[in-house]
Amino acid sequence: MAECNSTMREPRPFSYETLDWGDLIYGTKDELQALGIATDVAFPGEIGGPKRILKVIDPRGFHCKIKRWRGSDTFGASIVFPGRELNSYLEPEFFCLGVLKINHTWRDTFRGSADALIAAGLIRQEHIPGQPGLNKVSVRIQPDGMPVSRGFKSAEGVITITRVSKATLEVGVPVSKAEGKRRLAAFHDDLDAYRQRMQSLPCPPPLVPKERALEAQRRREQMRLVWSKPRLEPMVRL
């Protein structure tokens, strides 16, 4: 039995999307279980179930993750097919001892302890959040080393230092406009090539009747045409 929640939102209608990387299904617990997914298992938020994510194997043998959708009675089930994963541009890479680097489109992010970031020459001791006169969580530093004052307009060359945990800081360093445009173009070129490769691969049979899956695919293609411009930037995957 699900826990009582007086703030539960309206459920989302059932949908089954066949995407480049796999299947994305939205439905109630009964609707998902009718497809053979997570039968006789407590769902996220239910008594005896996981708090956030339920990991199961679907009837075809693929890994499936189930999350509650926006505090409603609807759940989202994402099923990624092997060999169809989209490589993330946002995977951390080693920068130096104790520091990881993530290349975003318009900035580079460095993550590590205060000592490691200082040793790497990325920040100074007096710039750490919580130092006298600075915000405890996040500060912005101008190219001349001075903290950004209230009402400061320009963001060119300004770095952001954010405390993400007691022992870890994150430093955001902007890149040039030319480099940002180059990264964005490279991302979309690779994404287009990925989609072409995925279209050439055979897809496992859907868990719903074929006509329902085809209808979902047609809706998906219509959405792509509507949202093809402007192109979106790559986002961090949690």
C-alpha positions in Angstrom: 0.0 0.0 0.0 1.3 3.5 -0.9 1.9 6.0 1.8 -0.8 8.6 2.2 0.3 11.9 0.7 -2.1 14.9 0.8 0.1 16.8 -1.6 0.0 14.2 -4.3 -0.3 15.8 -7.8 -2.4 14.7 -10.7 -1.0 11.7 -12.5 0.4 12.0 -16.0 -1.3 10.1 -18.8 0.2 6.8 -19.9 2.9 7.2 -22.6 5.4 4.9 -24.2 8.3 6.6 -26.1 10.8 4.7 -28.2 14.0 6.8 -28.1 17.5 6.5 -29.6 18.8 5.0 -26.3 15.9 2.8 -25.3 12.3 3.1 -24.0 10.9 5.7 -21.7 7.5 4.8 -20.2 5.2 6.9 -18.0 2.3 5.2 -16.2 0.8 4.3 -12.9 2.1 1.3 -10.9 -0.7 -0.9 -12.3 0.0 0.2 -15.9 3.7 -0.5 -15.6 3.1 -3.9 -13.9 0.6 -4.8 -16.7 3.6 -4.6 -19.0 5.5 -7.1 -16.8 7.7 -4.4 -15.2 8.4 -4.8 -11.4 5.5 -7.1 -10.7 5.0 -7.8 -7.0 7.5 -5.2 -6.0 7.1 -2.0 -3.8 7.6 1.1 -5.9 9.5 4.3 -4.8 7.8 6.0 -1.9 5.8 3.0 -0.9 6.2 1.1 2.3 9.0 -1.4 1.9 10.1 0.3 -1.4 13.1 2.4 -2.2 13.0 6.1 -1.4 13.9 7.4 -4.9 14.8 4.8 -7.5 13.7 1.2 -8.1 16.1 -0.9 -10.2 14.7 -4.0 -11.8 15.0 -6.1 -15.0 12.3 -5.8 -17.6 10.6 -8.8 -19.2 13.1 -8.6 -22.1 16.1 -8.8 -19.8 17.1 -5.1 -19.9 17.9 -2.9 -16.9 15.1 -0.6 -15.9 15.1 2.4 -13.5 11.7 3.5 -12.0 11.2 7.0 -10.4 8.1 8.7 -9.2 7.1 11.5 -11.5 6.7 14.9 -9.7 5.1 13.7 -6.6 2.1 12.1 -8.4 0.8 8.6 -8.8 2.7 8.3 -12.1 6.1 6.6 -12.4 8.7 7.0 -15.1 10.5 3.8 -16.2 13.7 4.3 -18.3 15.1 1.3 -20.1 18.5 1.7 -21.8 19.4 -0.9 -24.4 23.1 -2.1 -24.4 25.3 -0.4 -26.9 23.0 2.6 -27.2 24.3 4.7 -24.4 25.1 8.3 -25.4 28.6 9.3 -24.3 28.4 12.2 -21.9 30.5 15.3 -22.5 30.2 15.9 -18.8 32.2 13.0 -17.4 34.9 14.3 -15.0 38.5 13.9 -16.1 41.7 14.0 -14.0 43.2 17.5 -13.9 45.8 17.3 -11.2 46.3 15.6 -7.8 42.9 15.9 -6.0 41.2 17.9 -8.7 38.7 16.7 -11.3 37.7 18.8 -14.4 34.4 18.8 -16.3 34.3 20.6 -19.7 30.9 22.3 -20.1 30.0 24.3 -23.2 30.7 27.8 -21.8 32.8 27.0 -18.8 35.2 24.6 -17.2 34.4 23.2 -13.7 37.0 22.1 -11.3 36.1 20.1 -8.2 38.3 19.2 -5.2 39.2 20.2 -1.7 40.2 23.8 -0.9 43.8 22.7 -0.4 43.9 20.9 -3.8 42.3 23.8 -5.7 44.7 26.3 -4.1 47.7 24.0 -4.9 46.5 23.9 -8.5 46.5 27.7 -8.7 42.8 27.9 -9.3 41.8 29.9 -6.2 43.3 31.7 -3.2 42.7 31.1 0.5 40.9 34.4 0.9 38.4 33.5 -1.9 37.0 30.4 -0.1 33.3 30.7 0.8 32.9 31.5 4.4 36.0 33.7 4.7 35.5 37.1 6.4 33.2 39.2 4.3 32.2 36.4 1.8 29.1 34.3 1.4 29.2 30.9 3.1 28.0 29.0 0.1 29.1 30.7 -3.2 31.3 33.7 -4.2 32.2 35.3 -7.5 35.7 36.6 -8.1 36.7 39.2 -10.7 39.8 38.8 -12.9 41.7 41.2 -10.6 41.1 38.9 -7.6 38.5 41.1 -6.0 35.1 39.6 -5.0 32.1 40.7 -7.1 30.3 43.4 -5.3 26.5 43.7 -5.2 25.2 45.3 -8.4 28.2 44.2 -10.5 26.9 43.8 -14.0 29.7 42.2 -16.2 30.4 38.5 -15.9 33.3 38.4 -18.3 36.2 36.6 -16.8 34.4 36.1 -13.4 34.9 32.7 -11.7 32.5 31.2 -9.3 33.5 29.2 -6.2 30.8 27.1 -4.7 30.8 24.9 -1.6 29.2 21.6 -2.6 30.0 19.8 0.7 31.9 20.3 3.9 35.2 19.1 2.2 34.6 19.9 -1.5 34.5 23.1 -3.5 33.6 23.6 -7.2 35.2 26.3 -9.3 33.6 27.5 -12.5 35.9 29.2 -15.0 34.4 30.7 -18.1 35.8 29.9 -21.6 36.0 32.3 -24.5 32.9 32.8 -26.8 34.8 31.2 -29.7 35.7 28.2 -27.6 32.1 27.9 -26.3 30.7 28.0 -29.9 33.3 25.4 -31.0 32.3 23.0 -28.1 28.6 23.5 -28.8 29.0 22.7 -32.5 31.1 19.6 -31.7 28.5 18.4 -29.3 25.7 18.7 -31.9 27.8 17.1 -34.6 28.5 14.1 -32.4 24.8 13.9 -31.4 23.7 13.9 -35.0 26.2 11.1 -35.8 25.0 9.2 -32.8 21.3 9.4 -33.9 22.2 8.2 -37.4 24.0 5.2 -35.9 21.1 4.4 -33.6 18.6 4.5 -36.5 20.7 1.8 -38.3 20.5 -0.6 -35.4 17.7 -3.1 -34.8 15.4 -2.3 -31.9 14.1 -4.8 -29.4 10.3 -5.4 -29.6 8.4 -2.9 -27.4 6.4 -4.0 -24.3 3.2 -2.6 -25.8 1.4 -3.5 -29.0 3.3 -2.4 -32.1 0.7 0.2 -33.2 0.9 1.9 -29.8 4.7 2.1 -30.0 4.6 3.5 -33.5 2.2 6.2 -32.5 4.5 7.1 -29.7 7.4 7.3 -32.1 5.4 9.6 -34.4 4.7 11.9 -31.5 8.4 11.9 -30.7 9.4 12.8 -34.3 6.9 15.7 -34.3 8.4 17.0 -31.1 11.9 16.9 -32.6 10.7 19.0 -35.6 9.2 21.6 -33.3 12.3 21.8 -31.0 15.0 21.4 -33.6 15.7 25.2 -33.4 17.2 26.6 -31.3 19.4 23.7 -30.3 19.9 23.1 -26.7 23.2 22.9 -24.8 24.4 19.6 -23.2 23.3 19.4 -19.6 24.7 17.7 -16.6 23.3 14.2 -16.0 22.6 13.3 -12.4 
